[in-house]
Amino acid sequence: MGQMQKADVRNCTSTQIEALNGFRRELVEDLKVAQHKRGWGLFIDSCFNHCQTPFGATWHSPISLRLGNKTIAEAVADWYVGENHGVEEIDCAFPCINPTCSSQLDL
């Protein structure tokens, strides 16, 4: 995948999108072992830049990426404190772009 595609997934060819979706399908399938297991959780979003995980500020930002109207911080908190054992939030496949993904905002 070239720099143009890394900067904006909308620049990917249909072949590249299918490769991304193939990876996603395999990942979700492989993680099914975690579904419905007490103490396990999933937060799989479609943000291709992984902008939500490296910085604490991103986790707690008012514009943080959301799945099921939860930020990654809220989903992890639910999982950690046990409010919802088996937390599972899985985003849509490409070309679905999550509107809460800050990588897609025109800043």
Wavefront OBJ file of the C-alpha trace (Angstrom):
o trace
v 0.000 0.000 0.000
v 1.439 3.367 -0.996
v 1.640 6.633 0.933
v -1.515 8.015 -0.738
v -3.514 5.032 0.477
v -2.039 5.163 3.977
v -3.005 8.818 4.223
v -6.570 8.217 3.038
v -8.106 4.788 2.551
v -10.487 6.311 0.010
v -7.508 6.397 -2.407
v -7.192 2.590 -2.349
v -7.972 0.484 -5.385
v -10.737 -2.122 -5.192
v -8.032 -4.806 -4.949
v -6.444 -3.042 -1.969
v -9.849 -2.606 -0.287
v -10.551 -6.325 -0.754
v -7.162 -7.125 0.834
v -8.015 -4.890 3.818
v -11.437 -6.492 4.144
v -9.905 -9.962 3.857
v -7.577 -9.140 6.739
v -10.522 -7.753 8.723
v -12.647 -10.871 8.077
v -9.824 -13.163 9.202
v -9.124 -11.043 12.288
v -12.772 -10.970 13.373
v -13.090 -14.712 12.713
v -9.917 -15.500 14.686
v -11.110 -13.376 17.607
v -14.438 -15.204 17.866
v -12.740 -17.312 20.528
v -13.030 -14.224 22.761
v -16.734 -13.683 22.180
v -18.929 -14.378 25.166
v -15.963 -15.226 27.401
v -16.133 -13.689 30.816
v -13.393 -11.105 31.234
v -12.602 -10.749 27.541
v -13.368 -7.767 25.356
v -13.070 -6.488 21.790
v -12.952 -2.958 20.383
v -12.267 -3.332 16.658
v -12.674 -0.141 14.691
v -12.216 0.666 11.016
v -9.772 3.545 11.585
v -6.825 2.704 9.363
v -4.346 5.028 11.142
v -4.715 3.574 14.658
v -4.979 7.149 15.904
v -7.049 6.242 18.958
v -4.592 4.085 20.888
v -1.133 5.646 21.232
v -1.982 8.680 23.351
v -4.048 9.078 26.515
v -5.364 12.389 25.221
v -6.855 10.593 22.230
v -8.669 8.131 24.483
v -10.312 10.928 26.454
v -10.853 13.501 23.705
v -14.388 14.757 23.066
v -13.818 13.810 19.418
v -12.475 10.334 20.206
v -13.505 7.557 17.834
v -16.690 5.784 18.956
v -18.250 2.390 18.420
v -21.735 1.806 19.729
v -21.557 5.375 21.068
v -18.602 4.403 23.287
v -15.016 5.605 23.116
v -12.231 3.073 23.487
v -11.692 4.433 27.022
v -15.352 3.830 27.909
v -15.301 0.311 26.431
v -12.086 -0.560 28.308
v -13.545 0.896 31.521
v -16.708 -1.203 31.106
v -14.578 -4.283 30.567
v -12.159 -3.519 33.417
v -14.702 -2.716 36.123
v -16.867 -5.602 35.054
v -20.015 -3.681 34.182
v -20.246 -5.639 30.983
v -18.202 -8.827 30.844
v -17.513 -9.739 27.282
v -17.512 -6.178 25.908
v -17.696 -6.408 22.142
v -17.637 -3.427 19.804
v -16.850 -4.180 16.145
v -16.947 -1.538 13.407
v -18.058 -2.008 9.807
v -15.850 -3.138 6.915
v -14.400 -0.817 4.269
v -15.415 1.313 2.469
v -17.513 2.145 5.528
v -15.812 5.074 7.188
v -16.670 5.651 10.832
v -17.688 9.333 11.029
v -16.102 9.615 14.478
v -12.640 8.641 13.163
v -10.510 11.789 13.454
v -8.307 10.564 10.595
v -11.264 11.326 8.345
v -11.845 14.860 9.598
v -10.763 17.713 7.367
v -8.694 19.642 9.905
l 1 2 3 4 5 6 7 8 9 10 11 12 13 14 15 16 17 18 19 20 21 22 23 24 25 26 27 28 29 30 31 32 33 34 35 36 37 38 39 40 41 42 43 44 45 46 47 48 49 50 51 52 53 54 55 56 57 58 59 60 61 62 63 64 65 66 67 68 69 70 71 72 73 74 75 76 77 78 79 80 81 82 83 84 85 86 87 88 89 90 91 92 93 94 95 96 97 98 99 100 101 102 103 104 105 106 107
